Amino acid sequence: MQLEDYYTQLPIRAQTAFSQLHEVAMRAEMQRTVANLSGSFSQRQVRNKSYWYFKHTDANGKQRQIYIGPDSSEVRQLVNDKQSSLQASNLRTLAKMAAIAGCQTTPQVHFKVIKRLSDYGFFQSGGVIIGSHAFIAYSNMLSIHWGNASAAFTLDIDFAHAGQKFSIGLPADLKINTASAIESLQMGFVPLLGESGTGAGSWIIPDTPEFMLDFVTPQTTKEGLPFQHEQLGITLQPLKYMEYSLEDVQQTTIFDNTSAITINVPHPARYALHKLIVYGIRTKEHRTKLQKDLQQAALLLHILRKQSQDEVEEAWLDLQARGPGWRKNVQLGLDALNKQWPHEGFSAWLNAIKAN
């Protein structure tokens, strides 16, 4: 199959419906998190990117900051209109309208989990959705609908956090209890234990083991052992190369037929290139299991080449500057893409990019 066979372009009415839903979801999130707090907005530059925060003093007298989003016209308007109010019923109506118009929805049971973490402040604390649910979210963000690409979806939900050692623009000073959020769902999730008997960074439902919640973070030690993140209230599993996906994080909206929430996702270009790195570090025996990752990377690069080629090239140059190990592993993934989709010319395109 050609890559064009895996998706369709959203009609204008669907693009408009999602744009309206995203704006209202952002307003609802702002109303929920900062409307009743005394404080001020501020901007911060991180790696040449600008981000907005709301700074306030908590009940214990400590300075806190709530992440609002990357600088954009939509966020600036929200900052200027902090007191906008919104009823949940409006979100429900707009979500249904967007679904009817043809926008991609998130499976209801998965949306329930993600929304609960959102309600507990996971995304305001710097949490990011990665994996297949980020890929689903890119559909409306890029004004397309995944059709045959739905085979690339998985039942597990992957979450990430940068931890304390990487500055990526997202706050790390809010304290929440992610484990309590999961337990409050009463869906039967239990923490998966490692060999030492401590948490391994994953939660499963014993009767449905394929429905798993994974929590990961960049690896900063040689051992790469899971550790309890005190401010998130959850165990994180360190992964190599994860930091690349967590820079230049974007905001988008996901929804089902009941509501909508604003989430953080990796930049789609970084998501795609990170998939190639992951393929490169796997042994040959395990690479056959990564077909969905290659497919997702190919689709995103194919679409982004048409929509925002310069952003892909910027992300590629940043990756290339990180050292020979990075270059070797991403090239292995790129070679696999070329083998499967030779007519796309991915390798020729990316390897021709030179820094100015």
CORURLIN-V208178 format. One record per pair of residues at least 6 apart in sequence whose C-alpha atoms are under 6 Angstrom apart, sorted by the first residue. I is the first residue (numbers start at 1). J is the second residue. Records with the same first field share a line. If there is no record, write none. Layout:
I: J  J
This chain:
6: 147  148  149
7: 145  146  147
8: 144  145
9: 144
10: 143  144
14: 101  102  103
17: 98
18: 98
21: 94
22: 253
25: 261
28: 86
39: 55  56
40: 54  55
41: 53  54
42: 52  53
43: 51  52
44: 50  51
46: 169
50: 71
51: 69  70  71
52: 68  69
53: 66  67  68
54: 65  66
55: 64  65
56: 63  64
57: 63  64
66: 124
67: 124
91: 259
92: 258  259
95: 257
96: 257
104: 145
105: 255  256
106: 255  256
108: 256
117: 181
125: 171  172  174
126: 170  171
127: 160  161
128: 159  160  264  265
129: 159  265
130: 158  159
131: 158
132: 153
134: 265
139: 145
152: 292
155: 211
156: 211  212  213
157: 213
158: 213  214
159: 214  215
160: 215  216  217
161: 217
162: 217
168: 247
175: 231  232
176: 232
177: 232  233
178: 232  233  234
179: 234
188: 205
189: 203  204  205
190: 203  204
191: 202  203
192: 200  202  203
193: 199  200
194: 200
200: 226
201: 214  215  235  236  237
202: 213  214
203: 212  213
204: 212
215: 236
216: 236  237  238
217: 238
218: 238  239  242  243
219: 238  239  240
224: 238
226: 236  237
227: 235  236
228: 234  235
229: 235
245: 266  270  271
246: 266
249: 265  266  267
250: 264  265  266  267
251: 263  264
252: 262  263
253: 261  262  263
254: 260  261
269: 312
272: 297
275: 293
276: 330  333
277: 329  330
279: 333
280: 329  330  332  333
281: 329
320: 327
